[in-house]
Amino acid sequence: MNYDLHIIFMDSKNKVIKVIKNMKPWRMTRMYFTSHQVLELKTDRDVNVSVGEVLEVLCTN
């Protein structure tokens, strides 16, 4: 990746367990063993998500 990202880790029930904002390019985060999904967003999007919230995931294919 050549740009900053917001990273959101979620468990099997889509509950947010960790939010990392503005992660710099070519960096790694530690492993969160309770996470089942990871959402990566460009930093041009505003992220108002807190740990403990449950996200609704929709498939738009």
JOQUICOR-V233021 format. One record per residue. N is the residue number from 1. PSI is psi in whole degrees, -180 to 180 (999 if undefined). D_LAST is the distance of its C-alpha to the last C-alpha in whole Angstrom. Layout:
N | PSI | D_LAST
N | PSI | D_LAST
This chain:
1 | 145 | 24
2 | 16 | 26
3 | 162 | 25
4 | 152 | 26
5 | 153 | 23
6 | 132 | 23
7 | 129 | 22
8 | 119 | 21
9 | 134 | 22
10 | 150 | 21
11 | -170 | 23
12 | -16 | 21
13 | 19 | 21
14 | 23 | 19
15 | 131 | 23
16 | 126 | 24
17 | -18 | 26
18 | 138 | 27
19 | 126 | 26
20 | 117 | 27
21 | 145 | 27
22 | 48 | 28
23 | 127 | 28
24 | 156 | 29
25 | 148 | 28
26 | 30 | 29
27 | 158 | 30
28 | 154 | 29
29 | 164 | 29
30 | 167 | 31
31 | 138 | 29
32 | 101 | 28
33 | -20 | 29
34 | -5 | 27
35 | 144 | 24
36 | -20 | 21
37 | 151 | 18
38 | 131 | 19
39 | 125 | 17
40 | 126 | 18
41 | 143 | 18
42 | 150 | 20
43 | -5 | 23
44 | -7 | 23
45 | 137 | 21
46 | 129 | 23
47 | 112 | 23
48 | 63 | 25
49 | 137 | 24
50 | 155 | 27
51 | 134 | 28
52 | -19 | 28
53 | 153 | 25
54 | 125 | 22
55 | 145 | 18
56 | 124 | 16
57 | 123 | 12
58 | 138 | 9
59 | 126 | 6
60 | 26 | 4
61 | 999 | 0
